[in-house]
Amino acid sequence: MNHFIARFSRQSLSGLSVLLVLLLAAASVRAQVVIAPKNPVIGSSNTVTAEPRITPVAGAKTCTVSLFNNFEFNEYAAKSFSYTPSAKCAGPWAKVVFSADFTVTAGVQYDRTVQVYLGGANLLFGTTPEPGTTLSPSWHVERDVTDLSQIFNSAQDGNVILYNIVNSTYTGIIWGNAQLTFYEPTAAVAAATVPNQVIGFPGNAGPASLNHSGSVYKKKLTLPTNVTSAYLDVIAQSQSNDEFWYTCVPNSLSSELESCGNSGFRETEITIDGNPAGVAPVYPWIYTGGMDPYLWEPIPGLQTLNFKPYRVDLTPFAGVLSDGLTHTVGIQVYNADSYFAVTANLLLYTDPTLKTVEGRVLSNTLTAEPKPVVTNGIYADGNGVYGSVSIDSDRSYVISGKVTTSKGTAITTVKQTINFNQDQYFTIDSDLYQQNIIQLTTANGKSTTTVGGATTATATNFTYPFSLYIDEAVNPDGTISEALQSSQQDVTEVTKYASSAVVDSSSVTNTVDSQDTLNFDASGNFTGDSNATSSQVYQAEDTDGVCYNETLKSANRKLKSVSKNTTCGN
């Protein structure tokens, strides 16, 4: 049985088109951003997530600066904007939040990638929901951008990259607003300690494209001579052949299993001057046109609208980066197969007193490439192809470095363990194609710094369980059904220590489960979907007393229930 995995718009799937008269009528009415309801609406098909908005600073005076307003995205072109700091809310700030609101008009449109840059730094990277014949989704996104405060102190040029094709076939026009909200310090909340310099990779022009494992984005830099710590917030978005990388198999099995190649394993790798410096896992995002668009209405996949950057601690290299010479930071994606779009923000902290610091890397056990192990259990018996294929990658490394500071010699050690396991099970014959993917990614790390007799540490644990079940069957009457089930989870735990005492901890567990069945007649024409259900459970708590627990459930592509629980851990 021929197998397909693709991106769809709802109307391209159903074969529907929008009449030209409707298109012309819609064009005569100027649309605009429709602000999505802050609280989920039962019975609605509008895009909705259980993630809370960023917690404001209690009692703080705020100031909001608009970045762009009612931008119309109806062509394959970026749109520029300008930012000017407001005298009403000069820094330093306790918190800075980027927020944006978007609307896509009803009609036919694919999901689109949306990115916002300011002063070269990335503020937003995500994708858009797909509209329907009568569905015009509106959605809201936020990101805590306090660490980017340095660029908000002066006027900056910005850029929105939201390439959208609009013509007689693809009719959905996207509209957007964005703003920054600044929170002044209060008696209870001091000004945030933020990086002294922020450098965006590649910059306002947008992400770099990495087509294969040997593709490396390189940024040459001459940095301040007093860097004491450094971090890289990186995003690697899968596109084109790599969009469904988690469904891929080893090249030797690609034809037999009717799947993409280069295996179901990817990872992002960071280098400094060609030397391994860090690793970031790749999250298995599914965009709203992926697999089956009805899976993601009204609840999209995890992080689909707003990708989370992964932070790589480069502090052991602070002394090297401060030597006044030109250095090259590199980003590549292992097993990339055309292609990954990558962007990153480099965050640098400098010494408040010394103009020059010295240091070096003391040890580095990180190897240039992982060594994934493939276990091939696929066999054919004349009637079909059956069995399983697995891939495992286990990475553990320690990087240590020292740098002289005004507080004394600081020694930072980064310990990281990143494990990836994926099992894929296949049943393929003339009437059936089944692919069952069970995947787990874990990234556990701890960064410890000792200076002047004091030790601080931050431990991070990320867990990404993911499963995808695809069942395509030819029924006895010749009709075809494709049942899909997806489960995505993102578990994040962060603990901060002073000496051995815990001073702060937080945990977030975010889960989205979705299922649907696509139905086709004997000629392959789409006849509708059935059994569409989805749910999202978001739980968060921390040592400051934050407790958030919300569950969304949908059926037949409409929000069915919303429940909130004031008790965490349940």
C-alpha positions, 0 to 999 in steps of 0.5 A, spaced: 500 500 500 502 506 498 504 510 504 503 518 504 505 523 510 504 530 508 502 537 509 495 539 508 490 545 508 483 543 510 481 545 503 486 542 499 485 535 503 477 536 501 478 538 494 474 544 496 475 551 493 473 558 494 469 561 489 472 567 485 466 572 487 467 570 494 474 572 494 473 579 490 468 580 496 472 579 501 478 583 498 473 589 498 473 589 506 479 590 509 480 585 515 484 586 521 487 583 527 481 580 532 484 579 539 483 572 541 479 571 547 483 570 554 479 565 556 477 558 552 470 558 549 466 552 549 463 550 543 469 554 539 473 551 533 478 557 534 485 555 536 486 555 543 492 552 548 492 551 556 498 555 557 498 560 561 500 567 560 506 570 563 505 572 570 506 579 571 510 583 576 505 584 582 504 591 583 509 594 578 508 600 573 508 598 566 509 601 559 507 598 553 511 599 546 508 597 540 512 594 535 507 593 529 500 594 528 495 591 524 501 588 519 498 585 513 501 578 510 499 577 503 505 576 500 512 572 500 516 578 503 518 580 510 516 586 513 520 591 517 518 596 523 522 600 527 523 600 535 524 607 539 525 606 547 519 610 551 522 615 555 516 613 560 519 606 562 526 607 562 530 601 564 532 597 568 526 593 568 524 587 573 521 583 567 520 585 559 515 581 555 514 580 548 507 579 546 503 578 539 496 577 536 495 574 529 488 572 525 488 568 519 482 570 515 477 564 513 479 561 506 484 556 504 491 557 507 497 552 509 500 553 516 506 558 515 512 560 519 512 566 523 519 570 526 520 576 529 527 579 530 529 586 533 536 588 533 538 582 530 535 578 536 529 573 535 523 575 539 518 569 536 519 563 532 513 559 531 508 557 526 500 559 524 494 555 525 490 553 518 484 557 517 477 553 514 472 555 509 468 558 515 474 558 520 478 564 521 483 563 527 486 568 532 491 566 537 496 570 542 503 568 543 508 571 549 515 570 550 519 572 556 525 577 553 528 580 559 534 577 558 534 581 551 533 587 555 540 590 552 537 591 545 531 595 548 535 600 551 536 604 544 533 604 537 533 598 533 530 596 526 526 590 526 523 585 521 517 580 521 518 574 517 511 571 515 512 569 508 504 568 506 502 566 498 495 569 497 492 568 490 486 565 487 487 558 490 490 560 497 486 566 500 487 566 507 490 573 509 494 573 516 494 580 520 498 581 526 500 586 532 506 585 537 508 589 543 513 589 548 511 590 555 516 593 561 515 592 568 519 597 573 522 594 579 518 594 585 520 594 593 519 586 592 522 585 585 528 588 584 531 589 577 533 583 573 540 581 572 541 581 565 546 580 559 550 586 558 551 584 550 546 580 546 548 578 539 543 575 534 544 569 529 544 570 523 540 577 525 534 580 522 534 577 515 532 571 518 534 563 520 540 560 516 538 553 512 542 547 514 541 542 508 545 536 511 550 534 517 556 537 514 552 544 513 554 549 518 552 556 520 558 560 522 558 566 526 565 570 526 565 574 532 570 579 536 567 579 543 568 584 549 575 582 553 571 581 559 566 576 558 565 572 565 559 567 562 556 566 556 549 562 553 546 560 546 539 560 546 538 556 539 532 554 535 532 549 530 526 548 526 525 542 521 522 544 514 521 540 507 524 533 507 526 534 514 519 536 517 517 529 519 524 527 521 521 523 527 518 518 521 524 517 518 528 510 517 535 508 515 537 510 508 538 502 507 530 501 509 527 508 506 525 504 500 522 498 503 518 502 508 516 508 504 519 513 509 524 518 509 531 517 510 537 519 514 534 515 520 529 518 525 534 521 529 536 529 529 540 533 534 543 540 534 550 541 535 554 547 537 562 549 536 567 554 538 572 555 533 571 548 530 571 545 537 565 541 540 561 546 545 554 544 546 548 539 544 541 541 543 535 536 542 531 537 537 523 537 539 518 533 534 514 539 533 508 537 528 505 544 525 497 545 524 498 542 517 502 536 519 499 529 518 492 531 518 490 538 519 483 536 523 488 533 529 490 540 531 483 544 531 482 547 536 488 544 540 495 545 536 501 541 537 506 542 543 510 549 542 507 549 535 505 556 535 511 559 539 517 554 539 521 554 546 529 556 545 534 551 548 539 554 552 546 551 551 551 554 557 558 556 554 561 559 560 567 554 560 569 558 554 568 565 557 576 566 558 577 564 550 572 568 548 575 574 551 582 574 548 581 579 543 581 575 537 576 573 532 572 567 534 567 563 530 561 560 533 558 554 529 551 551 529 549 544 525 544 539 525 546 532 525 543 528 520 539 534 517 536 532 510 534 538 507 533 542 511 533 545 518 532 553 519 536 555 525 536 561 529 540 563 536 541 569 541 548 569 544 547 572 551 554 575 554 555 577 561 561 582 562 565 583 568 563 590 572 570 592 574 575 589 570 576 591 562 580 585 561 579 577 564 583 571 562 582 564 562 581 557 558 578 551 557 580 546 563 577 540 560 572 538 554 570 531 553 564 532 548 565 529 542 564 532 535 558 527 533 554 522 536 554 515 535 547 512 534 546 505 534 541 502 529 537 495 531 534 493 524 528 488 525 525 489 519 523 482 515 519 481 508 515 474 507 513 475 500 506 478 503 509 484 506 514 487 510 514 487 518 518 488 524 521 494 527 527 498 527 530 502 533 535 508 534 539 510 540 544 515 542 547 516 548 551 523 550 554 524 556 560 530 557 563 534 561 566 541 559 570 545 565 573 552 564 576 558 568 576 565 568 579 571 572 574 576 575 573 582 579 570 577 585 576 572 584 577 566 579 571 563 577 571 555 575 565 553 571 563 546 570 557 544 565 555 536 565 550 534 560 547 527 559 542 527 552 539 520 551 535 519 545 531 512 544 526 511 538 522 504 536 518 504 530 514 498 528 511 497 521 506 492 518 506 493 510 502 489 505 497 490 499 491 493 504 495 496 510 500 500 512 501 501 520 507 505 523 508 506 530 513 510 533 515 511 540 520 516 542 523 519 548 528 524 548 532 526 555 537 532 556 539 533 563 544 538 565 548 541 571 552 548 571 556 549 577 560 555 578 565 556 584 568 563 585 571 567 591 569 560 595 562 561 593 558 555 589 552 556 585 549 551 580 543 550 576 540 543 574 535 542 568 532 536 566 528 536 560 524 530 557 520 529 551 516 523 550 513 522 543 509 517 540 505 517 533 501 511 530 499 511 523 494 506 520 492 506 513 487 501 511 484 499 504 477 497 507 473 491 503 469 496 499 475 499 497 474 505 501 480 507 505 481 510 512 487 513 515 487 513 523 492 517 526 494 518 534 499 523 536 502 524 543 507 529 545 509 531 552 514 537 554 517 536 561 521 541 564 524 542 571 529 547 573 533 547 580 537 553 582 542 552 588 547 556 593 552 552 596 548 545 596 541 549 598 535 549 594 534 557 592 529 556 587 525 550 583 520 550 578 517 544 574 512 544 568 509 538 564 505 540 558 501 534 554 497 534 548 494 528 545 490 528 539 487 523 534 483 523 528 481 518 522 481 521 515 476 517 510 477 516 502 472 513 497 474 508 492 477 513 488 481 516 493 477 522 494 476 525 501 469 524 504 471 527 511 474 525 517 471 522 524 473 520 531 476 527 532 478 528 539 484 532 543 486 534 549 491 538 553 494 538 560 498 543 563 501 543 570 506 548 573 509 550 580 514 553 583 517 555 590 514 562 589 507 559 590 505 559 583 500 553 581 497 552 575 493 546 572 489 547 566 486 541 562 482 542 555 478 537 551 475 537 544 471 533 540 469 534 533 474 539 532 470 544 537 472 545 545 468 541 549 471 542 556 475 546 560 477 545 567 482 548 572 485 545 578 488 549 584 492 543 587 498 542 583 501 535 583 494 532 581 
